[in-house]
Amino acid sequence: MNVLKNLYYTEDHEWLKVNGNEAYVGITDFAQEQLGDIVYVELPEVDDELDKDDVFSAIESVKAASDIYMPVDGKILEVNEELLDAPELINTDAYENWIVKIELTDEAQLEELLTSEEYEEFIAEEE
């Protein structure tokens, strides 16, 4: 199970890579492993403004479908359109294959997210 340092995590298994007031959002290696072979990723619209905990995507696998939640308030700047034709890229590398790039609207919310160490402890309890 791969958990990258210097990222933020949620208990819903999303990760956030922050660069200034922008961030990439995807699902964790743990989440993609639990889902199995991913066959479909629903992407939001660019310029959508979402609040923390809003559903912004859905991922379907051969085993299940799962909603993906916004870890913080933000505006969609970009979507990873490669996932439309090749959703299995998330299975290949969940951290390289982000779902959306957002503009953070409340950076203070980052303090509510898990560090890599806290996330590792959290998933150890779930296994």
C-alpha positions as CSV (number, residue, x, y, z in Angstrom):
1,M,0.0,0.0,0.0
2,N,1.5,3.3,-1.1
3,V,0.9,6.5,0.9
4,L,2.9,9.5,-0.3
5,K,4.4,12.0,2.0
6,N,3.6,15.7,1.6
7,L,0.0,15.1,0.6
8,Y,-3.2,15.7,2.5
9,Y,-5.7,12.9,2.9
10,T,-9.3,12.4,3.9
11,E,-11.1,9.5,5.7
12,D,-13.0,9.0,2.4
13,H,-9.7,8.1,0.7
14,E,-9.1,11.2,-1.4
15,W,-5.7,12.9,-1.6
16,L,-4.8,16.5,-2.1
17,K,-1.5,17.8,-3.6
18,V,-1.3,21.5,-2.8
19,N,0.8,24.0,-4.8
20,G,0.1,27.6,-3.7
21,N,-3.7,28.2,-3.9
22,E,-4.2,25.3,-6.3
23,A,-4.4,21.6,-5.7
24,Y,-4.7,18.3,-7.5
25,V,-7.3,15.8,-6.1
26,G,-7.5,12.1,-6.6
27,I,-8.2,8.8,-4.8
28,T,-5.6,7.0,-2.8
29,D,-3.8,3.8,-3.6
30,F,-5.8,2.1,-0.8
31,A,-9.1,3.2,-2.5
32,Q,-8.2,2.0,-5.9
33,E,-7.1,-1.3,-4.4
34,Q,-10.4,-1.7,-2.6
35,L,-12.3,-0.8,-5.8
36,G,-10.5,-3.2,-8.0
37,D,-10.4,-2.7,-11.8
38,I,-11.7,0.8,-12.5
39,V,-13.9,0.9,-15.6
40,Y,-15.4,4.4,-15.5
41,V,-14.7,7.8,-14.0
42,E,-17.3,10.6,-14.1
43,L,-15.8,14.1,-14.3
44,P,-17.3,17.4,-13.1
45,E,-17.4,20.5,-15.3
46,V,-14.6,23.1,-15.3
47,D,-15.6,26.2,-13.3
48,D,-17.9,24.2,-11.0
49,E,-17.7,25.7,-7.5
50,L,-18.0,23.0,-4.8
51,D,-18.1,22.9,-1.0
52,K,-16.2,20.6,1.2
53,D,-17.8,17.1,1.2
54,D,-19.8,17.7,-2.1
55,V,-19.7,14.8,-4.4
56,F,-17.7,15.8,-7.5
57,S,-17.1,12.5,-9.2
58,A,-18.1,8.9,-9.3
59,I,-15.8,5.9,-10.0
60,E,-17.1,2.6,-11.1
61,S,-15.2,-0.6,-11.0
62,V,-15.9,-4.3,-11.7
63,K,-16.7,-4.6,-8.0
64,A,-18.5,-1.4,-7.0
65,A,-19.4,2.2,-7.6
66,S,-18.1,5.0,-5.3
67,D,-18.8,8.7,-5.0
68,I,-15.7,10.9,-4.7
69,Y,-16.0,13.9,-2.3
70,M,-14.4,17.3,-2.4
71,P,-11.9,17.5,0.5
72,V,-12.0,21.3,0.7
73,D,-14.0,24.2,-0.8
74,G,-12.8,24.9,-4.3
75,K,-13.4,25.8,-7.9
76,I,-12.6,23.2,-10.7
77,L,-9.8,24.6,-12.9
78,E,-9.1,21.4,-14.9
79,V,-10.3,17.8,-15.2
80,N,-8.1,14.9,-16.2
81,E,-9.7,14.0,-19.5
82,E,-7.3,11.1,-20.0
83,L,-9.5,9.2,-17.5
84,L,-12.5,9.3,-19.8
85,D,-10.8,7.0,-22.3
86,A,-8.5,5.2,-19.8
87,P,-10.0,5.1,-16.3
88,E,-7.7,2.2,-15.5
89,L,-4.9,4.7,-15.2
90,I,-5.9,5.2,-11.6
91,N,-5.2,1.5,-10.9
92,T,-1.8,1.9,-12.5
93,D,-0.8,4.9,-10.3
94,A,-3.4,6.5,-8.1
95,Y,-1.2,9.5,-7.2
96,E,0.0,10.3,-10.7
97,N,-3.5,10.1,-12.2
98,W,-5.4,12.9,-10.5
99,I,-9.1,13.5,-11.2
100,V,-9.4,17.3,-10.9
101,K,-7.3,20.4,-10.3
102,I,-8.9,23.0,-8.1
103,E,-8.5,26.5,-6.9
104,L,-8.6,26.5,-3.1
105,T,-11.2,29.0,-1.7
106,D,-10.5,28.3,2.0
107,E,-6.9,27.3,2.7
108,A,-7.6,27.0,6.4
109,Q,-9.6,23.8,5.7
110,L,-6.3,22.1,4.9
111,E,-5.7,21.9,8.7
112,E,-8.7,19.6,9.0
113,L,-7.2,17.0,6.6
114,L,-5.0,14.0,7.6
115,T,-1.2,14.0,7.2
116,S,0.3,10.9,5.5
117,E,1.2,9.5,9.0
118,E,-2.4,10.0,10.2
119,Y,-3.8,8.4,7.0
120,E,-1.5,5.4,7.4
121,E,-2.8,4.9,10.9
122,F,-6.4,5.3,9.7
123,I,-6.1,2.7,6.9
124,A,-4.3,0.3,9.2
125,E,-7.4,0.3,11.4
126,E,-9.6,-0.4,8.4
127,E,-7.7,-3.4,7.2
